[in-house]
């Protein structure tokens, strides 16, 4: 979901109503965290030795604190989110104290997935040319002074939506790739060694059909994970109706599905579904159990996927789609069943 459009409010009252519906259906409002498997843990680039990392961006377009929203969502879903996904832009100072505290919770440690629009207020071309180096260096200094734990860093997620292909726009696909390369290389040169880089595509077939789409990739030397933001509709006949596998296999006409493209062109890179969700139109509640039930069978067939991160909101950027896990009691029950899978029992192993 686009950061620049985050303005709808995900009310706490709506979330509590969902909890009430779950209780009525016999689903407890909070379950004890699932036991973690002894053998699965994260490595140097946060890739799990087995299993899949579980995460969330909770509260969607909420005006409430992100850490508060995530904790409420974790109780609702029944599992701690190993990945805590947050969004920042420009000169914002992050990771924030609240974000850092979430990673240092001794009982429920989490790893940050920080989404940063470095070019905010400028252009990708200016970033690549070094004109925003003060912004990059300030971020590097803050990390070295306050936060040395491993974290995921996404630069300008869903860049397809911002591409302006006209020459000289400063926002071409090649400009994005050059900007991404410059930021990662400069952070490394400044001594930042704890950022695990993720390039996160929108993965929409209309963009994949554009001739410039392949030019977005910054290069294997600066990309640690390949990410995808993609959603499916639970409403039959509505836009992008389908199951979990459909959001992974979207493709341009006569093209290759996103997952197949990633594993074929970048076989050494783990795949992260950096945003995913099932939606129906607001006010037209449709059960999402089938979509949630389809996740585990698809993950079993797609071993390159090492992380999935749910994006939860009762209204999307345009106010017309509900992507919450608890819009119906049966949907919440299916999601809680998914969350309880031992597949997600991965121990977070990193320095403090």
GUKOL-903154 format. One record per residue (C-alpha): residue in three letters; chain; residue number from 1; z, x, y. Coordinates in steps of 0.5 Angstrom, whole numbers, always signed. Layout:
N
{code:ALA; unit:A; pos:NUM; z:Z; x:X; y:Y}
...
***
This chain:
352
{code:UNK; unit:A; pos:1; z:+0; x:+0; y:+0}
{code:UNK; unit:A; pos:2; z:-2; x:+2; y:+7}
{code:UNK; unit:A; pos:3; z:+4; x:+5; y:+11}
{code:UNK; unit:A; pos:4; z:+1; x:+3; y:+18}
{code:UNK; unit:A; pos:5; z:+1; x:-4; y:+16}
{code:UNK; unit:A; pos:6; z:+9; x:-4; y:+13}
{code:UNK; unit:A; pos:7; z:+11; x:-10; y:+18}
{code:UNK; unit:A; pos:8; z:+13; x:-16; y:+13}
{code:UNK; unit:A; pos:9; z:+20; x:-17; y:+12}
{code:UNK; unit:A; pos:10; z:+23; x:-17; y:+4}
{code:UNK; unit:A; pos:11; z:+29; x:-21; y:+5}
{code:UNK; unit:A; pos:12; z:+35; x:-20; y:+1}
{code:UNK; unit:A; pos:13; z:+36; x:-27; y:+1}
{code:UNK; unit:A; pos:14; z:+30; x:-27; y:-3}
{code:UNK; unit:A; pos:15; z:+32; x:-22; y:-8}
{code:UNK; unit:A; pos:16; z:+39; x:-25; y:-9}
{code:UNK; unit:A; pos:17; z:+35; x:-31; y:-11}
{code:UNK; unit:A; pos:18; z:+31; x:-28; y:-16}
{code:UNK; unit:A; pos:19; z:+38; x:-25; y:-19}
{code:UNK; unit:A; pos:20; z:+40; x:-32; y:-19}
{code:UNK; unit:A; pos:21; z:+34; x:-35; y:-23}
{code:UNK; unit:A; pos:22; z:+35; x:-29; y:-28}
{code:UNK; unit:A; pos:23; z:+42; x:-31; y:-29}
{code:UNK; unit:A; pos:24; z:+40; x:-38; y:-30}
{code:UNK; unit:A; pos:25; z:+35; x:-36; y:-35}
{code:UNK; unit:A; pos:26; z:+40; x:-32; y:-39}
{code:UNK; unit:A; pos:27; z:+38; x:-25; y:-36}
{code:UNK; unit:A; pos:28; z:+44; x:-21; y:-34}
{code:UNK; unit:A; pos:29; z:+44; x:-19; y:-27}
{code:UNK; unit:A; pos:30; z:+46; x:-12; y:-28}
{code:UNK; unit:A; pos:31; z:+45; x:-8; y:-35}
{code:UNK; unit:A; pos:32; z:+48; x:-1; y:-37}
{code:UNK; unit:A; pos:33; z:+43; x:+4; y:-36}
{code:UNK; unit:A; pos:34; z:+39; x:+6; y:-42}
{code:UNK; unit:A; pos:35; z:+42; x:+12; y:-46}
{code:UNK; unit:A; pos:36; z:+37; x:+18; y:-45}
{code:UNK; unit:A; pos:37; z:+34; x:+22; y:-50}
{code:UNK; unit:A; pos:38; z:+36; x:+29; y:-52}
{code:UNK; unit:A; pos:39; z:+30; x:+32; y:-52}
{code:UNK; unit:A; pos:40; z:+26; x:+30; y:-46}
{code:UNK; unit:A; pos:41; z:+27; x:+33; y:-39}
{code:UNK; unit:A; pos:42; z:+23; x:+35; y:-33}
{code:UNK; unit:A; pos:43; z:+20; x:+42; y:-33}
{code:UNK; unit:A; pos:44; z:+18; x:+47; y:-27}
{code:UNK; unit:A; pos:45; z:+13; x:+42; y:-24}
{code:UNK; unit:A; pos:46; z:+17; x:+36; y:-26}
{code:UNK; unit:A; pos:47; z:+12; x:+34; y:-32}
{code:UNK; unit:A; pos:48; z:+17; x:+31; y:-37}
{code:UNK; unit:A; pos:49; z:+17; x:+35; y:-44}
{code:UNK; unit:A; pos:50; z:+16; x:+28; y:-47}
{code:UNK; unit:A; pos:51; z:+16; x:+21; y:-45}
{code:UNK; unit:A; pos:52; z:+14; x:+18; y:-38}
{code:UNK; unit:A; pos:53; z:+18; x:+19; y:-31}
{code:UNK; unit:A; pos:54; z:+20; x:+12; y:-28}
{code:UNK; unit:A; pos:55; z:+20; x:+10; y:-21}
{code:UNK; unit:A; pos:56; z:+20; x:+5; y:-15}
{code:UNK; unit:A; pos:57; z:+18; x:+4; y:-8}
{code:UNK; unit:A; pos:58; z:+23; x:-2; y:-7}
{code:UNK; unit:A; pos:59; z:+23; x:-7; y:-2}
{code:UNK; unit:A; pos:60; z:+16; x:-6; y:+0}
{code:UNK; unit:A; pos:61; z:+16; x:-8; y:+7}
{code:UNK; unit:A; pos:62; z:+23; x:-9; y:+8}
{code:UNK; unit:A; pos:63; z:+27; x:-7; y:+15}
{code:UNK; unit:A; pos:64; z:+33; x:-5; y:+11}
{code:UNK; unit:A; pos:65; z:+35; x:+2; y:+9}
{code:UNK; unit:A; pos:66; z:+30; x:+5; y:+3}
{code:UNK; unit:A; pos:67; z:+36; x:+7; y:-1}
{code:UNK; unit:A; pos:68; z:+40; x:+1; y:-1}
{code:UNK; unit:A; pos:69; z:+33; x:-3; y:-3}
{code:UNK; unit:A; pos:70; z:+32; x:+2; y:-9}
{code:UNK; unit:A; pos:71; z:+40; x:+1; y:-11}
{code:UNK; unit:A; pos:72; z:+39; x:-7; y:-11}
{code:UNK; unit:A; pos:73; z:+32; x:-6; y:-15}
{code:UNK; unit:A; pos:74; z:+35; x:-2; y:-20}
{code:UNK; unit:A; pos:75; z:+41; x:-7; y:-21}
{code:UNK; unit:A; pos:76; z:+36; x:-12; y:-22}
{code:UNK; unit:A; pos:77; z:+31; x:-8; y:-26}
{code:UNK; unit:A; pos:78; z:+37; x:-5; y:-31}
{code:UNK; unit:A; pos:79; z:+35; x:+2; y:-30}
{code:UNK; unit:A; pos:80; z:+36; x:+8; y:-25}
{code:UNK; unit:A; pos:81; z:+29; x:+10; y:-22}
{code:UNK; unit:A; pos:82; z:+28; x:+17; y:-23}
{code:UNK; unit:A; pos:83; z:+23; x:+17; y:-18}
{code:UNK; unit:A; pos:84; z:+25; x:+15; y:-11}
{code:UNK; unit:A; pos:85; z:+19; x:+14; y:-7}
{code:UNK; unit:A; pos:86; z:+19; x:+14; y:+1}
{code:UNK; unit:A; pos:87; z:+14; x:+14; y:+6}
{code:UNK; unit:A; pos:88; z:+14; x:+18; y:+13}
{code:UNK; unit:A; pos:89; z:+9; x:+20; y:+18}
{code:UNK; unit:A; pos:90; z:+8; x:+25; y:+24}
{code:UNK; unit:A; pos:91; z:+14; x:+28; y:+27}
{code:UNK; unit:A; pos:92; z:+19; x:+24; y:+23}
{code:UNK; unit:A; pos:93; z:+25; x:+28; y:+21}
{code:UNK; unit:A; pos:94; z:+25; x:+28; y:+13}
{code:UNK; unit:A; pos:95; z:+28; x:+28; y:+8}
{code:UNK; unit:A; pos:96; z:+33; x:+24; y:+11}
{code:UNK; unit:A; pos:97; z:+40; x:+25; y:+9}
{code:UNK; unit:A; pos:98; z:+40; x:+18; y:+6}
{code:UNK; unit:A; pos:99; z:+34; x:+21; y:+1}
{code:UNK; unit:A; pos:100; z:+38; x:+27; y:+0}
{code:UNK; unit:A; pos:101; z:+44; x:+24; y:-2}
{code:UNK; unit:A; pos:102; z:+40; x:+19; y:-7}
{code:UNK; unit:A; pos:103; z:+38; x:+26; y:-11}
{code:UNK; unit:A; pos:104; z:+45; x:+29; y:-11}
{code:UNK; unit:A; pos:105; z:+48; x:+22; y:-14}
{code:UNK; unit:A; pos:106; z:+52; x:+26; y:-20}
{code:UNK; unit:A; pos:107; z:+52; x:+19; y:-24}
{code:UNK; unit:A; pos:108; z:+44; x:+17; y:-22}
{code:UNK; unit:A; pos:109; z:+40; x:+23; y:-20}
{code:UNK; unit:A; pos:110; z:+33; x:+22; y:-17}
{code:UNK; unit:A; pos:111; z:+27; x:+26; y:-15}
{code:UNK; unit:A; pos:112; z:+24; x:+24; y:-9}
{code:UNK; unit:A; pos:113; z:+17; x:+22; y:-8}
{code:UNK; unit:A; pos:114; z:+15; x:+24; y:-1}
{code:UNK; unit:A; pos:115; z:+9; x:+21; y:+2}
{code:UNK; unit:A; pos:116; z:+7; x:+24; y:+9}
{code:UNK; unit:A; pos:117; z:+1; x:+23; y:+14}
{code:UNK; unit:A; pos:118; z:+1; x:+29; y:+17}
{code:UNK; unit:A; pos:119; z:-5; x:+28; y:+21}
{code:UNK; unit:A; pos:120; z:-2; x:+22; y:+24}
{code:UNK; unit:A; pos:121; z:-4; x:+21; y:+31}
{code:UNK; unit:A; pos:122; z:-9; x:+26; y:+30}
{code:UNK; unit:A; pos:123; z:-15; x:+28; y:+25}
{code:UNK; unit:A; pos:124; z:-15; x:+31; y:+19}
{code:UNK; unit:A; pos:125; z:-20; x:+36; y:+22}
{code:UNK; unit:A; pos:126; z:-15; x:+38; y:+27}
{code:UNK; unit:A; pos:127; z:-10; x:+39; y:+21}
{code:UNK; unit:A; pos:128; z:-15; x:+43; y:+18}
{code:UNK; unit:A; pos:129; z:-16; x:+47; y:+24}
{code:UNK; unit:A; pos:130; z:-9; x:+49; y:+25}
{code:UNK; unit:A; pos:131; z:-8; x:+45; y:+31}
{code:UNK; unit:A; pos:132; z:-2; x:+41; y:+28}
{code:UNK; unit:A; pos:133; z:+2; x:+48; y:+25}
{code:UNK; unit:A; pos:134; z:+8; x:+47; y:+29}
{code:UNK; unit:A; pos:135; z:+9; x:+40; y:+25}
{code:UNK; unit:A; pos:136; z:+8; x:+43; y:+18}
{code:UNK; unit:A; pos:137; z:+12; x:+49; y:+20}
{code:UNK; unit:A; pos:138; z:+18; x:+45; y:+23}
{code:UNK; unit:A; pos:139; z:+18; x:+41; y:+16}
{code:UNK; unit:A; pos:140; z:+18; x:+48; y:+12}
{code:UNK; unit:A; pos:141; z:+24; x:+50; y:+16}
{code:UNK; unit:A; pos:142; z:+28; x:+43; y:+15}
{code:UNK; unit:A; pos:143; z:+26; x:+44; y:+7}
{code:UNK; unit:A; pos:144; z:+29; x:+51; y:+7}
{code:UNK; unit:A; pos:145; z:+35; x:+49; y:+11}
{code:UNK; unit:A; pos:146; z:+37; x:+43; y:+8}
{code:UNK; unit:A; pos:147; z:+33; x:+41; y:+1}
{code:UNK; unit:A; pos:148; z:+31; x:+46; y:-4}
{code:UNK; unit:A; pos:149; z:+31; x:+41; y:-10}
{code:UNK; unit:A; pos:150; z:+24; x:+40; y:-13}
{code:UNK; unit:A; pos:151; z:+21; x:+34; y:-10}
{code:UNK; unit:A; pos:152; z:+14; x:+31; y:-10}
{code:UNK; unit:A; pos:153; z:+10; x:+31; y:-4}
{code:UNK; unit:A; pos:154; z:+4; x:+26; y:-3}
{code:UNK; unit:A; pos:155; z:-1; x:+28; y:+3}
{code:UNK; unit:A; pos:156; z:-4; x:+22; y:+6}
{code:UNK; unit:A; pos:157; z:-4; x:+17; y:+0}
{code:UNK; unit:A; pos:158; z:-10; x:+13; y:-1}
{code:UNK; unit:A; pos:159; z:-15; x:+17; y:+4}
{code:UNK; unit:A; pos:160; z:-21; x:+13; y:+2}
{code:UNK; unit:A; pos:161; z:-19; x:+7; y:+7}
{code:UNK; unit:A; pos:162; z:-18; x:+12; y:+13}
{code:UNK; unit:A; pos:163; z:-25; x:+16; y:+11}
{code:UNK; unit:A; pos:164; z:-30; x:+16; y:+17}
{code:UNK; unit:A; pos:165; z:-36; x:+19; y:+14}
{code:UNK; unit:A; pos:166; z:-40; x:+20; y:+21}
{code:UNK; unit:A; pos:167; z:-41; x:+27; y:+23}
{code:UNK; unit:A; pos:168; z:-36; x:+30; y:+28}
{code:UNK; unit:A; pos:169; z:-31; x:+24; y:+26}
{code:UNK; unit:A; pos:170; z:-26; x:+29; y:+24}
{code:UNK; unit:A; pos:171; z:-24; x:+24; y:+18}
{code:UNK; unit:A; pos:172; z:-29; x:+25; y:+13}
{code:UNK; unit:A; pos:173; z:-28; x:+26; y:+6}
{code:UNK; unit:A; pos:174; z:-29; x:+34; y:+7}
{code:UNK; unit:A; pos:175; z:-24; x:+34; y:+13}
{code:UNK; unit:A; pos:176; z:-19; x:+30; y:+8}
{code:UNK; unit:A; pos:177; z:-20; x:+36; y:+3}
{code:UNK; unit:A; pos:178; z:-19; x:+41; y:+8}
{code:UNK; unit:A; pos:179; z:-13; x:+38; y:+11}
{code:UNK; unit:A; pos:180; z:-10; x:+38; y:+5}
{code:UNK; unit:A; pos:181; z:-11; x:+45; y:+3}
{code:UNK; unit:A; pos:182; z:-9; x:+47; y:+9}
{code:UNK; unit:A; pos:183; z:-2; x:+44; y:+9}
{code:UNK; unit:A; pos:184; z:+0; x:+46; y:+2}
{code:UNK; unit:A; pos:185; z:-3; x:+53; y:+3}
{code:UNK; unit:A; pos:186; z:+1; x:+54; y:+10}
{code:UNK; unit:A; pos:187; z:+8; x:+51; y:+6}
{code:UNK; unit:A; pos:188; z:+7; x:+56; y:+1}
{code:UNK; unit:A; pos:189; z:+6; x:+61; y:+6}
{code:UNK; unit:A; pos:190; z:+12; x:+59; y:+10}
{code:UNK; unit:A; pos:191; z:+16; x:+60; y:+3}
{code:UNK; unit:A; pos:192; z:+17; x:+53; y:+1}
{code:UNK; unit:A; pos:193; z:+17; x:+53; y:-7}
{code:UNK; unit:A; pos:194; z:+20; x:+46; y:-9}
{code:UNK; unit:A; pos:195; z:+14; x:+42; y:-7}
{code:UNK; unit:A; pos:196; z:+10; x:+39; y:-12}
{code:UNK; unit:A; pos:197; z:+4; x:+37; y:-10}
{code:UNK; unit:A; pos:198; z:+0; x:+30; y:-11}
{code:UNK; unit:A; pos:199; z:-6; x:+27; y:-9}
{code:UNK; unit:A; pos:200; z:-6; x:+20; y:-9}
{code:UNK; unit:A; pos:201; z:-12; x:+16; y:-9}
{code:UNK; unit:A; pos:202; z:-13; x:+8; y:-8}
{code:UNK; unit:A; pos:203; z:-18; x:+8; y:-14}
{code:UNK; unit:A; pos:204; z:-22; x:+2; y:-11}
{code:UNK; unit:A; pos:205; z:-29; x:+1; y:-14}
{code:UNK; unit:A; pos:206; z:-32; x:+0; y:-8}
{code:UNK; unit:A; pos:207; z:-29; x:+7; y:-5}
{code:UNK; unit:A; pos:208; z:-31; x:+10; y:-12}
{code:UNK; unit:A; pos:209; z:-38; x:+8; y:-11}
{code:UNK; unit:A; pos:210; z:-39; x:+12; y:-4}
{code:UNK; unit:A; pos:211; z:-43; x:+18; y:-4}
{code:UNK; unit:A; pos:212; z:-37; x:+22; y:-1}
{code:UNK; unit:A; pos:213; z:-31; x:+20; y:-6}
{code:UNK; unit:A; pos:214; z:-32; x:+26; y:-10}
{code:UNK; unit:A; pos:215; z:-31; x:+30; y:-4}
{code:UNK; unit:A; pos:216; z:-24; x:+28; y:-3}
{code:UNK; unit:A; pos:217; z:-21; x:+32; y:-8}
{code:UNK; unit:A; pos:218; z:-18; x:+38; y:-5}
{code:UNK; unit:A; pos:219; z:-18; x:+43; y:-11}
{code:UNK; unit:A; pos:220; z:-14; x:+45; y:-17}
{code:UNK; unit:A; pos:221; z:-10; x:+51; y:-14}
{code:UNK; unit:A; pos:222; z:-7; x:+46; y:-9}
{code:UNK; unit:A; pos:223; z:-6; x:+40; y:-13}
{code:UNK; unit:A; pos:224; z:-1; x:+39; y:-18}
{code:UNK; unit:A; pos:225; z:-1; x:+32; y:-20}
{code:UNK; unit:A; pos:226; z:-7; x:+27; y:-20}
{code:UNK; unit:A; pos:227; z:-4; x:+20; y:-17}
{code:UNK; unit:A; pos:228; z:-7; x:+13; y:-17}
{code:UNK; unit:A; pos:229; z:-5; x:+7; y:-13}
{code:UNK; unit:A; pos:230; z:-7; x:+1; y:-16}
{code:UNK; unit:A; pos:231; z:-5; x:-7; y:-17}
{code:UNK; unit:A; pos:232; z:-7; x:-13; y:-22}
{code:UNK; unit:A; pos:233; z:-7; x:-20; y:-21}
{code:UNK; unit:A; pos:234; z:-3; x:-24; y:-25}
{code:UNK; unit:A; pos:235; z:-7; x:-30; y:-23}
{code:UNK; unit:A; pos:236; z:-13; x:-32; y:-27}
{code:UNK; unit:A; pos:237; z:-20; x:-32; y:-23}
{code:UNK; unit:A; pos:238; z:-16; x:-28; y:-17}
{code:UNK; unit:A; pos:239; z:-18; x:-22; y:-14}
{code:UNK; unit:A; pos:240; z:-17; x:-16; y:-19}
{code:UNK; unit:A; pos:241; z:-14; x:-21; y:-25}
{code:UNK; unit:A; pos:242; z:-12; x:-16; y:-31}
{code:UNK; unit:A; pos:243; z:-7; x:-12; y:-35}
{code:UNK; unit:A; pos:244; z:-4; x:-5; y:-34}
{code:UNK; unit:A; pos:245; z:-10; x:-2; y:-37}
{code:UNK; unit:A; pos:246; z:-15; x:-5; y:-32}
{code:UNK; unit:A; pos:247; z:-12; x:-2; y:-26}
{code:UNK; unit:A; pos:248; z:-13; x:+5; y:-29}
{code:UNK; unit:A; pos:249; z:-20; x:+3; y:-31}
{code:UNK; unit:A; pos:250; z:-23; x:+1; y:-25}
{code:UNK; unit:A; pos:251; z:-30; x:+4; y:-24}
{code:UNK; unit:A; pos:252; z:-36; x:+4; y:-19}
{code:UNK; unit:A; pos:253; z:-42; x:+1; y:-22}
{code:UNK; unit:A; pos:254; z:-45; x:+5; y:-28}
{code:UNK; unit:A; pos:255; z:-39; x:+10; y:-26}
{code:UNK; unit:A; pos:256; z:-33; x:+12; y:-30}
{code:UNK; unit:A; pos:257; z:-26; x:+9; y:-30}
{code:UNK; unit:A; pos:258; z:-21; x:+13; y:-26}
{code:UNK; unit:A; pos:259; z:-16; x:+15; y:-32}
{code:UNK; unit:A; pos:260; z:-22; x:+18; y:-35}
{code:UNK; unit:A; pos:261; z:-25; x:+21; y:-29}
{code:UNK; unit:A; pos:262; z:-18; x:+24; y:-28}
{code:UNK; unit:A; pos:263; z:-17; x:+27; y:-35}
{code:UNK; unit:A; pos:264; z:-25; x:+29; y:-36}
{code:UNK; unit:A; pos:265; z:-25; x:+33; y:-29}
{code:UNK; unit:A; pos:266; z:-18; x:+35; y:-28}
{code:UNK; unit:A; pos:267; z:-16; x:+36; y:-36}
{code:UNK; unit:A; pos:268; z:-10; x:+40; y:-34}
{code:UNK; unit:A; pos:269; z:-7; x:+36; y:-29}
{code:UNK; unit:A; pos:270; z:-1; x:+30; y:-31}
{code:UNK; unit:A; pos:271; z:-3; x:+23; y:-28}
{code:UNK; unit:A; pos:272; z:+2; x:+19; y:-24}
{code:UNK; unit:A; pos:273; z:+1; x:+12; y:-23}
{code:UNK; unit:A; pos:274; z:+4; x:+13; y:-16}
{code:UNK; unit:A; pos:275; z:+4; x:+6; y:-14}
{code:UNK; unit:A; pos:276; z:+3; x:+0; y:-19}
{code:UNK; unit:A; pos:277; z:+5; x:-8; y:-19}
{code:UNK; unit:A; pos:278; z:+3; x:-14; y:-21}
{code:UNK; unit:A; pos:279; z:+2; x:-20; y:-16}
{code:UNK; unit:A; pos:280; z:+0; x:-27; y:-15}
{code:UNK; unit:A; pos:281; z:-1; x:-31; y:-8}
{code:UNK; unit:A; pos:282; z:+5; x:-33; y:-4}
{code:UNK; unit:A; pos:283; z:+7; x:-40; y:-6}
{code:UNK; unit:A; pos:284; z:+3; x:-40; y:-12}
{code:UNK; unit:A; pos:285; z:+8; x:-37; y:-17}
{code:UNK; unit:A; pos:286; z:+5; x:-35; y:-24}
{code:UNK; unit:A; pos:287; z:+8; x:-31; y:-29}
{code:UNK; unit:A; pos:288; z:+7; x:-23; y:-30}
{code:UNK; unit:A; pos:289; z:+10; x:-22; y:-37}
{code:UNK; unit:A; pos:290; z:+3; x:-21; y:-40}
{code:UNK; unit:A; pos:291; z:+2; x:-16; y:-35}
{code:UNK; unit:A; pos:292; z:+9; x:-12; y:-36}
{code:UNK; unit:A; pos:293; z:+8; x:-13; y:-43}
{code:UNK; unit:A; pos:294; z:+1; x:-9; y:-43}
{code:UNK; unit:A; pos:295; z:+4; x:-3; y:-40}
{code:UNK; unit:A; pos:296; z:+7; x:+0; y:-46}
{code:UNK; unit:A; pos:297; z:+1; x:+0; y:-51}
{code:UNK; unit:A; pos:298; z:-3; x:+3; y:-45}
{code:UNK; unit:A; pos:299; z:+1; x:+9; y:-44}
{code:UNK; unit:A; pos:300; z:+1; x:+10; y:-52}
{code:UNK; unit:A; pos:301; z:-6; x:+11; y:-51}
{code:UNK; unit:A; pos:302; z:-6; x:+15; y:-45}
{code:UNK; unit:A; pos:303; z:-2; x:+21; y:-46}
{code:UNK; unit:A; pos:304; z:-4; x:+24; y:-39}
{code:UNK; unit:A; pos:305; z:+0; x:+19; y:-35}
{code:UNK; unit:A; pos:306; z:+7; x:+22; y:-34}
{code:UNK; unit:A; pos:307; z:+10; x:+18; y:-29}
{code:UNK; unit:A; pos:308; z:+9; x:+11; y:-26}
{code:UNK; unit:A; pos:309; z:+12; x:+8; y:-20}
{code:UNK; unit:A; pos:310; z:+13; x:+1; y:-18}
{code:UNK; unit:A; pos:311; z:+12; x:-2; y:-11}
{code:UNK; unit:A; pos:312; z:+16; x:-8; y:-10}
{code:UNK; unit:A; pos:313; z:+15; x:-13; y:-5}
{code:UNK; unit:A; pos:314; z:+15; x:-21; y:-4}
{code:UNK; unit:A; pos:315; z:+10; x:-20; y:+1}
{code:UNK; unit:A; pos:316; z:+4; x:-15; y:+2}
{code:UNK; unit:A; pos:317; z:+2; x:-12; y:+8}
{code:UNK; unit:A; pos:318; z:-3; x:-18; y:+10}
{code:UNK; unit:A; pos:319; z:+3; x:-23; y:+8}
{code:UNK; unit:A; pos:320; z:-1; x:-27; y:+2}
{code:UNK; unit:A; pos:321; z:+1; x:-23; y:-4}
{code:UNK; unit:A; pos:322; z:+8; x:-23; y:-8}
{code:UNK; unit:A; pos:323; z:+9; x:-16; y:-12}
{code:UNK; unit:A; pos:324; z:+16; x:-17; y:-14}
{code:UNK; unit:A; pos:325; z:+19; x:-17; y:-21}
{code:UNK; unit:A; pos:326; z:+23; x:-23; y:-20}
{code:UNK; unit:A; pos:327; z:+18; x:-28; y:-17}
{code:UNK; unit:A; pos:328; z:+20; x:-32; y:-24}
{code:UNK; unit:A; pos:329; z:+25; x:-31; y:-29}
{code:UNK; unit:A; pos:330; z:+20; x:-30; y:-35}
{code:UNK; unit:A; pos:331; z:+17; x:-24; y:-31}
{code:UNK; unit:A; pos:332; z:+24; x:-21; y:-29}
{code:UNK; unit:A; pos:333; z:+26; x:-22; y:-37}
{code:UNK; unit:A; pos:334; z:+19; x:-18; y:-39}
{code:UNK; unit:A; pos:335; z:+20; x:-13; y:-33}
{code:UNK; unit:A; pos:336; z:+27; x:-11; y:-36}
{code:UNK; unit:A; pos:337; z:+25; x:-11; y:-43}
{code:UNK; unit:A; pos:338; z:+20; x:-6; y:-40}
{code:UNK; unit:A; pos:339; z:+25; x:-2; y:-36}
{code:UNK; unit:A; pos:340; z:+29; x:-1; y:-42}
{code:UNK; unit:A; pos:341; z:+24; x:+3; y:-46}
{code:UNK; unit:A; pos:342; z:+26; x:+9; y:-49}
{code:UNK; unit:A; pos:343; z:+20; x:+12; y:-47}
{code:UNK; unit:A; pos:344; z:+23; x:+13; y:-40}
{code:UNK; unit:A; pos:345; z:+29; x:+16; y:-42}
{code:UNK; unit:A; pos:346; z:+27; x:+23; y:-39}
{code:UNK; unit:A; pos:347; z:+33; x:+28; y:-36}
{code:UNK; unit:A; pos:348; z:+32; x:+30; y:-29}
{code:UNK; unit:A; pos:349; z:+32; x:+38; y:-30}
{code:UNK; unit:A; pos:350; z:+32; x:+42; y:-23}
{code:UNK; unit:A; pos:351; z:+36; x:+46; y:-18}
{code:UNK; unit:A; pos:352; z:+41; x:+43; y:-13}
***
